[in-house]
Amino acid sequence: MSRRRSLVFSALLLLPLLVASMLAGRAWASALPRPHRIANWEPEFMASGHTYTKAEAVAQAKAFDLIVADSYAFRDYVAAMKAANPRLVLLAYQNGGYSLHDNGSKYADAWYAHTSTGAKIKSRSFGNYLMDVSDWHWVKTVGELCLTHLSGSHYDGCFLDSLGPAALSLDYVTGLPINPSTGEVWTQSAYMKVTTRLASKVRSRVPSTKFVAANGIQNGSEYFATSGPTGQLADPIDAAMVELFVRPPFSSATTFRSVSDWKLDVDMLVDAGARGRSLLCVTKLWSKSTTEQKQQWLQYALGTFLLGTNGRSYFAFLSSRAPSHASSLLKVKLGPPTRHYREAGGVYRRRFKRGAVFVNPSDGPLSLTFRHSYLTTSGARVKSLTLQPHTATILLDA
């Protein structure tokens, strides 16, 4: 083995130890998912309603590993939820980049983001006011709000929404924000630096026993962006949300990303695992779809997730705005991954201790033949199968 290859191999051996060392200093590390199972989470804050009975709250606690919810949604049931699932991580939602739609004059004018004409900026969907995420007053306020939510809810931490580059798109906001330091529209590179710094400041204000997560990764393409990669947001905090995992929420149920774009989401998870980052991936199918299409997208998104995760990231699938329920697919006992994913004949596959995952991201059907029999999740024994376009399957050892 050459000296260069030897050094690379040694570095790869040391990487898990370095990551473990970083995690060991965080009191919440014991709550992180384990690689022998599929970690699932619920973005409850996206639900259309936030009122639950105690029985409903306990059911959610049993179904999920991590829940991001409005601070009042479960505050009366935290003890019961923890008794049902002691490893549950419950995070209080707050907006880190915007102030609510009725707060247009609550703060000093300098705290708000402005266009080149001096106009305040709103999000198109919710009417919330975009704030100047570089202003230290706003940064301090976000940290104080996080502590207030924790005190009132008794949750395990805070979730900061809207820290990604969506604020730089006229599809999302009513105007483009000006960087006060340059007098020009924020570049994505500069914007990601200040939003990452905001998240880092909040992390430093919150006790180490508490969990801090944020939304802003978007997808694999933005994660690896050459200018302002969103992956950096995950470094100073405990988890970062990938809101556009595999698909945009309102695109047609029959529209799929190219293989190269799809693969970026897989490689994002691989890279995150190598760097000790935890990602909160969610696939939303909020366009018109049939029952069969919903099942196809669930399997396709989950298969994509399993190709890349090292067990430290979380998966969610939302087919509506109703409170979600964990699919039985997430309870499949594959065990920990034993290999990295690989591609052969157009099919992407990954081996686990008790089975394997196969994904076809292409536009045509692909056939598979196995050396030994597998069991499908429904219990059927197979030695071959045909994967239809944009589908995935989980097979267990017979």
C-alpha angles and dihedrals in degrees: 000000000000120000091247093051090045091054092048091049091049091050091052090051091050096046097080089049092051092048091047090050091053092049094046091069092058116085093210093056092101088065094059116109121264122237094238093074142037110264113216133188139186125226090206091169088074092059120109092237135029105197120111140171118232090255091052091049092050090048090054091049091053092047101050140047095207132018128190108200143156108277093246097046098083105007093114092051105043095111093049092046092050091048089054093046115013091185094056115127110209117191129192114230122231134154112251099184103035140044119223122277093256093051098079093126102022095102137041112285092244091063092066127080115246138198123235088271092053096254120145116245129232134191109250097224101045106017092234118154118249110230130210098260090194094058109105092214090060093043090053091047092053090053092048091049090052092054091047092052091049093050094049099041105033088221123152097251149321135285117209113206129204104023096133134092096276086101088070094060124087087211087068106030136038094238143005115264121237121228104234090211095058106021088230133102111284114264115223090243093056094040094053090049093055096042090049088049090051091053090047092052091052090048090054092052096049119079114259088242088068130077125235122194133168141195119234113093094099100181144327094281092058092039089063097033112149091223115043102353109205093215089084089072090073095058104077096036138054101253139356129209125240101201098177099047110164094339146020110255100242102038117115117282087236096053119096134179121251117266091253093051092043091051091058089068090054093047090047090062092046091051093045091053092050091051096046093249122146117212129199102213120193129180114199123197100186097149126090109291142158126240089256092052091049090053092046092052093046092053093042094050093044092048090051090050093050092052090064113023122101090200097269097092129075134229132211133174122197121188093171142004092262117109104283128241121210113251119237086239088072090062094058108125104226094150122218121327114264098190142024116258119272138186126231126167091351093303118114113213142173131192123226130185094262103024147334143263124226125191131185109197093170132100095246137060118266128200127221130196121189132206091224137020124276131195120232118224087260091056101256117141115232137177095179139016143170118239111212119219114292096005136121136198136198115214127189127210111265 
